[in-house]
Amino acid sequence: MTAKRGVSDVLVVGGGLAGLACARDLALRGFGVRVLEASDGVGGRMRSDRHEGFVIDRGFQVFNTSYPQVRQRLPLRDLRLRPFTSGILVHTEDGPLRFSDPTRGPRRLGDLRPGRLAGTRDLIALAALSGRDMLAPARSLKRGEDRTTRTALAAAGFSEEFVERFFRPFLSGVFLEDRLETSSRVFHLVWRSMLRGTLCLPGAGIGAVPRLLAEALPPDVVHLGLPVLRLTDDGVELDAGGELAARAVVVATGPGPAARLLPELDLPEYRVVTTYYHAATRSPLAEATLMTDTRRRFLNTCVLSQVVPVYAPPGASLIATSVLGHDREGRETWLRDALAEVYGTDTADWDLLTVRTVPDALPAMPPPHPLGRTARVAPGRYVCGDHRATGSVQGALASGARAAREVARDLAG
């Protein structure tokens, strides 16, 4: 299956998770493959930068160890993962209340005493839902009735009060929408992954994940700084001029470039998230715990340097707070006041390090949502990305794997 001289078997446009997974699987099958990445590094939306001595991820992200594609592709030890605590703090009108996963140890059962965050009815419903999602085969969850998450939670027996106090603030940060309109199938699979895995951050930032995927590729496969202008009958035309020929082209970019390169592509709406990164001389919370807000003034907030100390230089703490939508004038001042309340500290002397907006952070996934879609677009043209599966690391990697299988099948046939 060696490529003809001057012609690649496959060109993969985009060096994000989906593109890297696709390239790896094709290379293992013996195909000649090249990854063309427009920017100066791999990762797409999953990048980390150094900023004034701090590690800044391009938007707050977490890493889940239970995803099948993650466990199959990545040597987790090499990521030097640091875990979040197995629970969250919910800031309510009565102050912060801790919600812990009782399956992680009996000491956490006290956090679920009836009458604190949830009543007896809601605790019974939670135990039933979690037991089913954690123990049932994933295929049974995929085959279940697809409706909105809010409808599914009501059908599971949860009170409206508990949904508003816990599920709505928490899942807004997971799905980047605050109406609980995401597919219930997607919710059940995500809930299952959280129960079965550990939420972590790599010791060198979230960008370490795509770098590790790229390092598993043969030499000279990934080419940086090569934006593609358009697809041609024989391959691609580069933005800087010149053409590269290939038997097949896989578009693995974000939604904007994908729509330009493949105008016939049906793309979902994407969610926008903005993360504000503040530096403080003292940590406002001495634990690696995510905090949500029942008033939904933000999606979540966390002291990242409590999770991974090297995210901040010595003597400093890094706080990340995410909100829906774009940054706008006055929002940071208003947000700083909210953070002073939830952390119970004066935030006036916090330094705003940077603001990162991700316009295509996550695809919208209302029901009915297909959990996997073919990569084939036209003869010799394919597409992959989280918009072809689920908006997650698992979805992006699985979509890349599917594209590789379909390309290999077509080229071999």
C-alpha positions as a Markdown table, in Angstrom:
| # | Residue | x | y | z |
|---|---|---|---|---|
| 1 | Met | 0.0 | 0.0 | 0.0 |
| 2 | Thr | 2.9 | 2.4 | -0.7 |
| 3 | Ala | 1.9 | 5.8 | -2.1 |
| 4 | Lys | 2.9 | 6.6 | -5.7 |
| 5 | Arg | 5.9 | 8.8 | -6.0 |
| 6 | Gly | 4.8 | 12.4 | -5.3 |
| 7 | Val | 1.4 | 11.2 | -4.4 |
| 8 | Ser | 0.2 | 10.4 | -0.8 |
| 9 | Asp | -2.4 | 7.8 | -0.2 |
| 10 | Val | -4.2 | 10.1 | 2.2 |
| 11 | Leu | -4.0 | 13.8 | 3.2 |
| 12 | Val | -5.5 | 14.6 | 6.6 |
| 13 | Val | -6.3 | 18.3 | 6.8 |
| 14 | Gly | -6.2 | 19.3 | 10.5 |
| 15 | Gly | -4.0 | 18.2 | 13.4 |
| 16 | Gly | -6.6 | 18.0 | 16.1 |
| 17 | Leu | -7.5 | 14.8 | 18.0 |
| 18 | Ala | -9.7 | 13.4 | 15.2 |
| 19 | Gly | -7.1 | 14.1 | 12.5 |
| 20 | Leu | -4.3 | 12.6 | 14.6 |
| 21 | Ala | -6.3 | 9.5 | 15.4 |
| 22 | Cys | -7.2 | 9.0 | 11.8 |
| 23 | Ala | -3.6 | 9.4 | 10.6 |
| 24 | Arg | -2.3 | 7.0 | 13.2 |
| 25 | Asp | -4.8 | 4.3 | 12.3 |
| 26 | Leu | -4.1 | 4.7 | 8.5 |
| 27 | Ala | -0.3 | 4.6 | 9.1 |
| 28 | Leu | -0.7 | 1.4 | 11.1 |
| 29 | Arg | -2.6 | -0.1 | 8.1 |
| 30 | Gly | 0.4 | 0.7 | 5.9 |
| 31 | Phe | -0.9 | 3.7 | 4.0 |
| 32 | Gly | 1.2 | 6.8 | 3.2 |
| 33 | Val | -0.4 | 9.6 | 5.1 |
| 34 | Arg | 0.4 | 13.3 | 5.7 |
| 35 | Val | -1.2 | 15.6 | 8.3 |
| 36 | Leu | -1.5 | 19.3 | 7.2 |
| 37 | Glu | -2.0 | 21.6 | 10.1 |
| 38 | Ala | -2.5 | 25.3 | 9.6 |
| 39 | Ser | -1.2 | 26.5 | 12.9 |
| 40 | Asp | 2.2 | 26.2 | 14.7 |
| 41 | Gly | 1.2 | 23.1 | 16.7 |
| 42 | Val | -1.1 | 20.2 | 16.9 |
| 43 | Gly | -4.3 | 20.0 | 19.1 |
| 44 | Gly | -6.8 | 22.3 | 17.5 |
| 45 | Arg | -9.0 | 23.5 | 20.4 |
| 46 | Met | -6.9 | 21.4 | 22.8 |
| 47 | Arg | -3.8 | 23.6 | 23.2 |
| 48 | Ser | -1.9 | 25.0 | 26.2 |
| 49 | Asp | 0.3 | 28.1 | 26.2 |
| 50 | Arg | 2.8 | 29.7 | 28.6 |
| 51 | His | 1.7 | 33.1 | 29.8 |
| 52 | Glu | 3.7 | 35.1 | 32.3 |
| 53 | Gly | 4.9 | 31.9 | 34.0 |
| 54 | Phe | 1.4 | 30.3 | 34.0 |
| 55 | Val | 0.1 | 27.4 | 32.0 |
| 56 | Ile | -3.0 | 28.6 | 30.2 |
| 57 | Asp | -5.3 | 26.0 | 28.4 |
| 58 | Arg | -7.2 | 27.4 | 25.5 |
| 59 | Gly | -10.5 | 27.3 | 27.4 |
| 60 | Phe | -11.0 | 25.3 | 30.6 |
| 61 | Gln | -10.9 | 21.6 | 29.9 |
| 62 | Val | -10.7 | 18.4 | 31.8 |
| 63 | Phe | -9.5 | 14.9 | 30.9 |
| 64 | Asn | -11.5 | 11.8 | 31.6 |
| 65 | Thr | -9.6 | 8.5 | 32.0 |
| 66 | Ser | -12.5 | 6.2 | 31.3 |
| 67 | Tyr | -13.0 | 6.9 | 27.6 |
| 68 | Pro | -12.4 | 3.7 | 25.6 |
| 69 | Gln | -10.5 | 5.6 | 22.9 |
| 70 | Val | -8.3 | 7.3 | 25.5 |
| 71 | Arg | -7.4 | 4.0 | 27.2 |
| 72 | Gln | -6.7 | 2.4 | 23.8 |
| 73 | Arg | -4.5 | 5.1 | 22.4 |
| 74 | Leu | -2.7 | 6.9 | 25.2 |
| 75 | Pro | -0.1 | 5.7 | 27.8 |
| 76 | Leu | -1.7 | 7.6 | 30.6 |
| 77 | Arg | 1.4 | 7.4 | 32.8 |
| 78 | Asp | 3.2 | 9.6 | 30.3 |
| 79 | Leu | 0.7 | 12.4 | 30.9 |
| 80 | Arg | 1.5 | 12.7 | 34.6 |
| 81 | Leu | -2.2 | 13.1 | 35.4 |
| 82 | Arg | -3.4 | 15.0 | 38.5 |
| 83 | Pro | -7.0 | 14.3 | 39.6 |
| 84 | Phe | -9.7 | 16.7 | 40.7 |
| 85 | Thr | -11.5 | 15.7 | 43.9 |
| 86 | Ser | -14.3 | 13.3 | 43.3 |
| 87 | Gly | -17.1 | 15.7 | 43.8 |
| 88 | Ile | -18.1 | 19.3 | 43.3 |
| 89 | Leu | -19.0 | 22.3 | 45.5 |
| 90 | Val | -22.4 | 23.8 | 44.7 |
| 91 | His | -22.7 | 27.5 | 45.7 |
| 92 | Thr | -26.3 | 27.9 | 46.8 |
| 93 | Glu | -28.3 | 30.6 | 48.6 |
| 94 | Asp | -27.2 | 28.8 | 51.8 |
| 95 | Gly | -23.6 | 28.9 | 50.9 |
| 96 | Pro | -21.4 | 26.2 | 49.4 |
| 97 | Leu | -22.6 | 22.6 | 49.6 |
| 98 | Arg | -20.4 | 19.6 | 48.8 |
| 99 | Phe | -21.7 | 16.9 | 46.4 |
| 100 | Ser | -19.5 | 13.8 | 46.5 |
| 101 | Asp | -19.5 | 10.5 | 44.7 |
| 102 | Pro | -20.2 | 7.9 | 47.4 |
| 103 | Thr | -18.8 | 5.1 | 45.3 |
| 104 | Arg | -15.3 | 6.6 | 45.9 |
| 105 | Gly | -15.4 | 5.9 | 49.6 |
| 106 | Pro | -17.7 | 5.7 | 52.7 |
| 107 | Arg | -16.3 | 9.0 | 54.1 |
| 108 | Arg | -18.2 | 10.9 | 51.4 |
| 109 | Leu | -21.6 | 9.5 | 52.4 |
| 110 | Gly | -22.1 | 12.3 | 54.9 |
| 111 | Asp | -22.2 | 14.8 | 52.0 |
| 112 | Leu | -25.4 | 13.2 | 50.8 |
| 113 | Arg | -27.4 | 13.4 | 54.0 |
| 114 | Pro | -31.0 | 14.0 | 53.1 |
| 115 | Gly | -32.1 | 17.6 | 53.4 |
| 116 | Arg | -28.7 | 19.2 | 52.5 |
| 117 | Leu | -28.5 | 19.3 | 48.8 |
| 118 | Ala | -31.1 | 16.7 | 48.0 |
| 119 | Gly | -34.1 | 15.1 | 49.6 |
| 120 | Thr | -34.7 | 11.4 | 50.1 |
| 121 | Arg | -36.6 | 11.0 | 46.9 |
| 122 | Asp | -33.8 | 12.6 | 44.8 |
| 123 | Leu | -31.1 | 10.5 | 46.5 |
| 124 | Ile | -33.0 | 7.3 | 45.7 |
| 125 | Ala | -33.4 | 8.5 | 42.1 |
| 126 | Leu | -29.7 | 9.4 | 41.9 |
| 127 | Ala | -28.7 | 6.0 | 43.2 |
| 128 | Ala | -30.9 | 4.2 | 40.6 |
| 129 | Leu | -29.8 | 6.4 | 37.7 |
| 130 | Ser | -26.1 | 6.1 | 38.6 |
| 131 | Gly | -26.3 | 2.4 | 39.2 |
| 132 | Arg | -27.9 | 1.8 | 35.8 |
| 133 | Asp | -25.6 | 4.0 | 33.9 |
| 134 | Met | -22.5 | 2.7 | 35.6 |
| 135 | Leu | -23.2 | -1.0 | 35.3 |
| 136 | Ala | -25.3 | -1.4 | 32.2 |
| 137 | Pro | -23.5 | -2.1 | 28.9 |
| 138 | Ala | -22.9 | 1.0 | 26.9 |
| 139 | Arg | -24.8 | -0.3 | 23.9 |
| 140 | Ser | -28.0 | -0.4 | 26.0 |
| 141 | Leu | -27.6 | 3.3 | 26.8 |
| 142 | Lys | -27.0 | 4.0 | 23.1 |
| 143 | Arg | -30.2 | 2.2 | 22.2 |
| 144 | Gly | -32.4 | 4.0 | 24.8 |
| 145 | Glu | -35.1 | 6.5 | 23.9 |
| 146 | Asp | -33.6 | 9.8 | 22.9 |
| 147 | Arg | -35.1 | 12.9 | 24.4 |
| 148 | Thr | -33.8 | 16.0 | 26.2 |
| 149 | Thr | -31.8 | 15.6 | 29.3 |
| 150 | Arg | -34.3 | 17.6 | 31.3 |
| 151 | Thr | -37.1 | 15.3 | 30.2 |
| 152 | Ala | -35.0 | 12.2 | 31.1 |
| 153 | Leu | -34.2 | 13.6 | 34.5 |
| 154 | Ala | -37.9 | 14.2 | 35.2 |
| 155 | Ala | -38.8 | 10.7 | 34.1 |
| 156 | Ala | -36.1 | 9.3 | 36.4 |
| 157 | Gly | -37.9 | 10.8 | 39.4 |
| 158 | Phe | -35.8 | 13.9 | 40.2 |
| 159 | Ser | -37.6 | 16.9 | 41.7 |
| 160 | Glu | -37.4 | 20.2 | 39.8 |
| 161 | Glu | -35.7 | 21.7 | 42.8 |
| 162 | Phe | -32.8 | 19.2 | 42.7 |
| 163 | Val | -32.5 | 19.5 | 38.9 |
| 164 | Glu | -32.2 | 23.3 | 39.3 |
| 165 | Arg | -29.7 | 23.1 | 42.3 |
| 166 | Phe | -27.4 | 20.4 | 41.0 |
| 167 | Phe | -27.9 | 19.0 | 37.5 |
| 168 | Arg | -28.6 | 22.3 | 35.6 |
| 169 | Pro | -25.6 | 24.2 | 37.0 |
| 170 | Phe | -23.3 | 21.2 | 36.7 |
| 171 | Leu | -24.3 | 20.0 | 33.2 |
| 172 | Ser | -24.3 | 23.6 | 31.8 |
| 173 | Gly | -20.5 | 23.4 | 32.2 |
| 174 | Val | -20.4 | 19.9 | 30.6 |
| 175 | Phe | -22.5 | 20.6 | 27.6 |
| 176 | Leu | -22.2 | 24.4 | 27.4 |
| 177 | Glu | -25.9 | 25.0 | 27.4 |
| 178 | Asp | -28.1 | 25.9 | 30.3 |
| 179 | Arg | -31.5 | 24.5 | 29.2 |
| 180 | Leu | -30.7 | 20.8 | 29.6 |
| 181 | Glu | -31.7 | 20.3 | 26.0 |
| 182 | Thr | -28.8 | 18.0 | 25.1 |
| 183 | Ser | -29.6 | 14.4 | 24.0 |
| 184 | Ser | -30.4 | 12.1 | 26.9 |
| 185 | Arg | -28.3 | 9.4 | 25.3 |
| 186 | Val | -25.3 | 11.6 | 25.3 |
| 187 | Phe | -26.0 | 12.6 | 28.9 |
| 188 | His | -26.2 | 8.9 | 30.0 |
| 189 | Leu | -22.9 | 8.1 | 28.3 |
| 190 | Val | -21.2 | 11.1 | 29.8 |
| 191 | Trp | -22.6 | 10.4 | 33.3 |
| 192 | Arg | -21.4 | 6.8 | 32.9 |
| 193 | Ser | -17.9 | 7.9 | 32.0 |
| 194 | Met | -17.7 | 10.2 | 35.0 |
| 195 | Leu | -18.7 | 7.4 | 37.4 |
| 196 | Arg | -16.3 | 5.0 | 35.9 |
| 197 | Gly | -13.3 | 7.3 | 35.4 |
| 198 | Thr | -11.4 | 10.1 | 37.0 |
| 199 | Leu | -11.4 | 13.7 | 35.9 |
| 200 | Cys | -7.8 | 14.9 | 35.7 |
| 201 | Leu | -5.4 | 17.4 | 34.1 |
| 202 | Pro | -2.1 | 16.5 | 32.6 |
| 203 | Gly | 1.0 | 17.8 | 34.4 |
| 204 | Ala | 2.1 | 19.9 | 31.4 |
| 205 | Gly | -1.4 | 21.2 | 30.4 |
| 206 | Ile | -4.2 | 19.8 | 28.3 |
| 207 | Gly | -2.1 | 20.3 | 25.2 |
| 208 | Ala | 0.0 | 17.3 | 26.2 |
| 209 | Val | -2.7 | 15.0 | 25.0 |
| 210 | Pro | -2.5 | 15.8 | 21.3 |
| 211 | Arg | 1.3 | 16.1 | 21.5 |
| 212 | Leu | 1.4 | 12.5 | 22.8 |
| 213 | Leu | -0.8 | 11.4 | 19.9 |
| 214 | Ala | 1.4 | 13.1 | 17.4 |
| 215 | Glu | 4.5 | 11.5 | 18.9 |
| 216 | Ala | 3.1 | 8.1 | 18.1 |
| 217 | Leu | 3.0 | 8.9 | 14.4 |
| 218 | Pro | 5.9 | 8.0 | 12.0 |
| 219 | Pro | 8.4 | 10.8 | 11.4 |
| 220 | Asp | 7.6 | 13.5 | 8.8 |
| 221 | Val | 3.8 | 12.7 | 8.9 |
| 222 | Val | 2.8 | 16.0 | 10.6 |
| 223 | His | 3.4 | 19.2 | 8.7 |
| 224 | Leu | 2.8 | 22.5 | 10.6 |
| 225 | Gly | 2.0 | 25.9 | 9.2 |
| 226 | Leu | 0.4 | 24.6 | 6.0 |
| 227 | Pro | -3.2 | 25.9 | 5.7 |
| 228 | Val | -5.2 | 24.4 | 2.9 |
| 229 | Leu | -7.0 | 26.8 | 0.5 |
| 230 | Arg | -9.3 | 24.3 | -1.2 |
| 231 | Leu | -9.8 | 20.7 | -2.2 |
| 232 | Thr | -9.0 | 19.8 | -5.8 |
| 233 | Asp | -9.9 | 16.8 | -8.0 |
| 234 | Asp | -6.4 | 15.4 | -7.3 |
| 235 | Gly | -5.9 | 16.5 | -3.6 |
| 236 | Val | -5.5 | 19.9 | -2.1 |
| 237 | Glu | -4.3 | 23.4 | -3.0 |
| 238 | Leu | -2.3 | 25.1 | -0.3 |
| 239 | Asp | -2.9 | 28.6 | 0.8 |
| 240 | Ala | 0.7 | 29.6 | 0.1 |
| 241 | Gly | 0.4 | 28.1 | -3.4 |
| 242 | Gly | 1.1 | 24.7 | -4.9 |
| 243 | Glu | -0.8 | 21.5 | -4.8 |
| 244 | Leu | -0.5 | 18.2 | -3.0 |
| 245 | Ala | -1.9 | 15.1 | -4.6 |
| 246 | Ala | -3.5 | 12.2 | -2.8 |
| 247 | Arg | -5.9 | 9.3 | -3.4 |
| 248 | Ala | -8.1 | 10.5 | -0.6 |
| 249 | Val | -8.5 | 13.6 | 1.6 |
| 250 | Val | -9.9 | 13.7 | 5.1 |
| 251 | Val | -11.0 | 17.1 | 6.4 |
| 252 | Ala | -10.4 | 17.0 | 10.2 |
| 253 | Thr | -10.6 | 20.8 | 10.9 |
| 254 | Gly | -12.9 | 22.9 | 13.1 |
| 255 | Pro | -16.3 | 23.8 | 11.8 |
| 256 | Gly | -15.3 | 27.0 | 10.0 |
| 257 | Pro | -12.6 | 25.6 | 7.8 |
| 258 | Ala | -14.6 | 22.4 | 7.3 |
| 259 | Ala | -17.6 | 24.3 | 5.9 |
| 260 | Arg | -15.3 | 26.2 | 3.6 |
| 261 | Leu | -13.5 | 23.1 | 2.3 |
| 262 | Leu | -16.7 | 21.0 | 2.1 |
| 263 | Pro | -19.7 | 23.4 | 1.4 |
| 264 | Glu | -22.1 | 20.5 | 1.1 |
| 265 | Leu | -21.3 | 19.4 | 4.7 |
| 266 | Asp | -24.2 | 19.5 | 7.3 |
| 267 | Leu | -22.7 | 21.1 | 10.4 |
| 268 | Pro | -24.4 | 21.6 | 13.8 |
| 269 | Glu | -24.5 | 24.8 | 15.7 |
| 270 | Tyr | -21.5 | 25.3 | 18.0 |
| 271 | Arg | -21.4 | 26.5 | 21.6 |
| 272 | Val | -19.3 | 29.4 | 22.6 |
| 273 | Val | -17.4 | 29.5 | 25.9 |
| 274 | Thr | -15.2 | 32.2 | 27.4 |
| 275 | Thr | -12.7 | 31.5 | 30.3 |
| 276 | Tyr | -11.2 | 34.2 | 32.5 |
| 277 | Tyr | -7.9 | 33.4 | 34.1 |
| 278 | His | -7.1 | 35.3 | 37.3 |
| 279 | Ala | -3.9 | 35.2 | 39.3 |
| 280 | Ala | -3.9 | 35.6 | 43.1 |
| 281 | Thr | -1.2 | 35.6 | 45.8 |
| 282 | Arg | -3.1 | 33.1 | 47.9 |
| 283 | Ser | -5.4 | 30.2 | 46.8 |
| 284 | Pro | -9.1 | 31.1 | 47.6 |
| 285 | Leu | -9.8 | 27.4 | 47.9 |
| 286 | Ala | -7.4 | 24.9 | 49.3 |
| 287 | Glu | -8.6 | 21.9 | 47.3 |
| 288 | Ala | -8.7 | 20.7 | 43.7 |
| 289 | Thr | -12.5 | 21.0 | 43.4 |
| 290 | Leu | -14.8 | 22.3 | 40.8 |
| 291 | Met | -17.4 | 24.8 | 41.9 |
| 292 | Thr | -20.8 | 25.6 | 40.3 |
| 293 | Asp | -23.3 | 28.3 | 41.0 |
| 294 | Thr | -27.1 | 27.8 | 41.4 |
| 295 | Arg | -27.6 | 31.4 | 40.2 |
| 296 | Arg | -25.7 | 30.4 | 37.0 |
| 297 | Arg | -23.5 | 33.6 | 37.0 |
| 298 | Phe | -20.8 | 31.3 | 35.6 |
| 299 | Leu | -20.5 | 27.7 | 34.4 |
| 300 | Asn | -17.8 | 26.7 | 36.8 |
| 301 | Thr | -14.8 | 27.9 | 38.6 |
| 302 | Cys | -11.7 | 26.2 | 39.9 |
| 303 | Val | -8.2 | 26.9 | 41.3 |
| 304 | Leu | -6.2 | 25.1 | 38.7 |
| 305 | Ser | -3.0 | 25.4 | 40.6 |
| 306 | Gln | -4.6 | 23.2 | 43.3 |
| 307 | Val | -5.0 | 20.5 | 40.7 |
| 308 | Val | -1.6 | 20.9 | 39.0 |
| 309 | Pro | 0.7 | 23.1 | 41.1 |
| 310 | Val | 3.0 | 23.9 | 38.1 |
| 311 | Tyr | 0.1 | 25.7 | 36.4 |
| 312 | Ala | 1.2 | 28.7 | 38.4 |
| 313 | Pro | 4.7 | 30.0 | 39.4 |
| 314 | Pro | 5.8 | 29.7 | 43.0 |
| 315 | Gly | 3.9 | 32.1 | 45.3 |
| 316 | Ala | 0.9 | 32.4 | 43.0 |
| 317 | Ser | -2.4 | 30.7 | 42.3 |
| 318 | Leu | -4.3 | 30.3 | 39.0 |
| 319 | Ile | -8.1 | 30.6 | 39.0 |
| 320 | Ala | -10.1 | 29.7 | 35.9 |
| 321 | Thr | -13.8 | 30.7 | 35.5 |
| 322 | Ser | -15.9 | 29.9 | 32.4 |
| 323 | Val | -19.0 | 31.5 | 31.2 |
| 324 | Leu | -21.3 | 30.9 | 28.2 |
| 325 | Gly | -20.9 | 33.2 | 25.2 |
| 326 | His | -18.3 | 35.8 | 24.2 |
| 327 | Asp | -16.5 | 38.3 | 26.4 |
| 328 | Arg | -18.0 | 41.7 | 26.6 |
| 329 | Glu | -17.3 | 45.0 | 28.2 |
| 330 | Gly | -17.9 | 45.0 | 32.0 |
| 331 | Arg | -18.4 | 41.2 | 32.3 |
| 332 | Glu | -15.1 | 40.6 | 34.1 |
| 333 | Thr | -15.8 | 43.2 | 36.7 |
| 334 | Trp | -19.2 | 41.7 | 37.3 |
| 335 | Leu | -17.7 | 38.2 | 37.4 |
| 336 | Arg | -15.1 | 39.3 | 39.9 |
| 337 | Asp | -17.8 | 40.3 | 42.3 |
| 338 | Ala | -19.5 | 37.0 | 41.9 |
| 339 | Leu | -16.2 | 35.2 | 42.6 |
| 340 | Ala | -15.7 | 37.2 | 45.8 |
| 341 | Glu | -19.0 | 35.9 | 47.1 |
| 342 | Val | -18.6 | 32.2 | 46.2 |
| 343 | Tyr | -15.0 | 32.0 | 47.4 |
| 344 | Gly | -15.6 | 34.2 | 50.4 |
| 345 | Thr | -12.6 | 36.4 | 49.8 |
| 346 | Asp | -11.6 | 39.8 | 48.5 |
| 347 | Thr | -10.9 | 39.6 | 44.7 |
| 348 | Ala | -10.0 | 43.2 | 44.2 |
| 349 | Asp | -6.3 | 42.5 | 44.0 |
| 350 | Trp | -6.6 | 39.5 | 41.6 |
| 351 | Asp | -4.8 | 40.1 | 38.4 |
| 352 | Leu | -6.7 | 39.3 | 35.2 |
| 353 | Leu | -4.0 | 37.3 | 33.2 |
| 354 | Thr | -5.9 | 36.6 | 30.0 |
| 355 | Val | -9.3 | 35.9 | 28.6 |
| 356 | Arg | -9.8 | 33.0 | 26.2 |
| 357 | Thr | -12.9 | 32.6 | 24.0 |
| 358 | Val | -13.5 | 29.4 | 22.1 |
| 359 | Pro | -16.2 | 30.1 | 19.5 |
| 360 | Asp | -16.5 | 26.4 | 18.4 |
| 361 | Ala | -16.0 | 24.8 | 21.8 |
| 362 | Leu | -18.6 | 22.1 | 21.5 |
| 363 | Pro | -21.3 | 21.0 | 19.0 |
| 364 | Ala | -24.9 | 21.3 | 20.0 |
| 365 | Met | -26.3 | 17.8 | 20.6 |
| 366 | Pro | -30.1 | 18.1 | 20.8 |
| 367 | Pro | -32.2 | 14.9 | 20.3 |
| 368 | Pro | -32.4 | 13.0 | 18.2 |
| 369 | His | -28.6 | 13.0 | 18.1 |
| 370 | Pro | -26.7 | 10.4 | 16.0 |
| 371 | Leu | -23.9 | 8.9 | 18.1 |
| 372 | Gly | -21.8 | 8.2 | 15.0 |
| 373 | Arg | -22.0 | 9.3 | 11.4 |
| 374 | Thr | -20.2 | 8.1 | 8.3 |
| 375 | Ala | -17.0 | 9.9 | 7.3 |
| 376 | Arg | -17.8 | 9.7 | 3.5 |
| 377 | Val | -18.8 | 12.9 | 1.9 |
| 378 | Ala | -18.0 | 12.2 | -1.8 |
| 379 | Pro | -15.7 | 9.9 | -3.7 |
| 380 | Gly | -12.2 | 10.4 | -2.2 |
| 381 | Arg | -13.4 | 13.0 | 0.3 |
| 382 | Tyr | -14.0 | 12.3 | 4.0 |
| 383 | Val | -14.6 | 14.2 | 7.2 |
| 384 | Cys | -14.1 | 13.6 | 10.9 |
| 385 | Gly | -14.4 | 15.5 | 14.1 |
| 386 | Asp | -16.6 | 15.6 | 17.3 |
| 387 | His | -19.5 | 16.9 | 15.2 |
| 388 | Arg | -19.7 | 13.5 | 13.6 |
| 389 | Ala | -20.1 | 11.7 | 16.9 |
| 390 | Thr | -20.3 | 13.3 | 20.4 |
| 391 | Gly | -18.7 | 16.5 | 21.6 |
| 392 | Ser | -16.0 | 15.0 | 23.7 |
| 393 | Val | -12.4 | 13.6 | 23.5 |
| 394 | Gln | -14.0 | 10.2 | 23.0 |
| 395 | Gly | -16.2 | 11.5 | 20.2 |
| 396 | Ala | -13.3 | 13.2 | 18.3 |
| 397 | Leu | -11.1 | 10.1 | 18.6 |
| 398 | Ala | -13.8 | 7.7 | 17.7 |
| 399 | Ser | -14.7 | 9.8 | 14.6 |
| 400 | Gly | -11.1 | 9.8 | 13.5 |
| 401 | Ala | -11.0 | 6.0 | 13.9 |
| 402 | Arg | -14.2 | 5.6 | 11.8 |
| 403 | Ala | -12.8 | 7.8 | 9.1 |
| 404 | Ala | -9.6 | 5.7 | 8.9 |
| 405 | Arg | -11.6 | 2.5 | 8.6 |
| 406 | Glu | -13.8 | 3.8 | 5.8 |
| 407 | Val | -10.8 | 5.3 | 3.9 |
| 408 | Ala | -8.9 | 2.1 | 4.2 |
| 409 | Arg | -11.9 | 0.0 | 3.1 |
| 410 | Asp | -12.4 | 2.3 | 0.0 |
| 411 | Leu | -8.8 | 2.5 | -1.0 |
| 412 | Ala | -8.3 | -1.3 | -0.6 |
| 413 | Gly | -11.5 | -2.0 | -2.6 |
